[in-house]
Amino acid sequence: MYKHLTYYNLIDALEAKGCSICTLLKKTAHKAMDVLLYERVNDAGTRQKIRKSLGFCNRHSWQLKQLGDAFGLSILYNDLLSIIQSKLEEGVEIKHSFVAKVEKNFYGNTRSSCPICKRVADTEKRYLTSFVEYFNDRQVKDKFKSSFGFCLPHLVKIMKLFKDKTAQQELLEIELKKIKTLRQELKEFMRKHDYRFSKEKINQEKDAWIRAIEKLVGKEGI
């Protein structure tokens, strides 16, 4: 089977800490923001798309701020504020389409207007599909077995993509083992917080509580 770049990116992500799909999505979002600020701020097509979307969702707006390119963001937000100003100058008869777009981008559950969210969603779909496609590949399966596994949201999405019920069941069994191991580490972490055992050294279970959060909801900012 021909293996494209997606396969090798997936292999690398399975070696990283935490949910591999979340890892790939964070990299995608960061790269998209980096390219936007340092290469495409003055690109007419890019600027037009951002104007049309009214900018970015709350999460990606503040992540862009953290990159520290004040000048690039000034250019983008001057554009956006100009649009907002013109819409608000229409007075009480603000168009329903404008109100709906604001609600969708900044308060909706999907944030489907945000350009970065769209890029992340496309990337997520590609890697979820690729994992299912390569699940029976020896290297992918071995890497997955020794990895963190998936967060619950990505596990559910992947389970729905499997047409092979046997493979689906195998994935489920692997994840169940990981969850049981994580619970054992949590119990050990809690046990060592009992004053009777507080002098015992805390080992790999020291960050089990953090990994438990990621297991349930995914990486922060996804």
Buried (B, 14 or more C-beta within 10 A) or exposed (E): EEBEEBBEBBBBBBEBEBBBBBBBBBBBBBEBBEEBBEEBBEEEEBBEEBBEBBBBBEBBBEBBEEBEBEEBBEEBBEBBEEBBEEBEEEEEEEEEEBEEBBEBBBEBEEBEBBBBBBBBBEBBEBBBEBBBBBBEBEBBBEBBEEBBBBBBBBBEBBBEBBEEEEBBEBBEEBBEEBBEEBEEBBEBBEEBEEEEEEEEEEEEBEEBEEBBEBBEBBBEEB
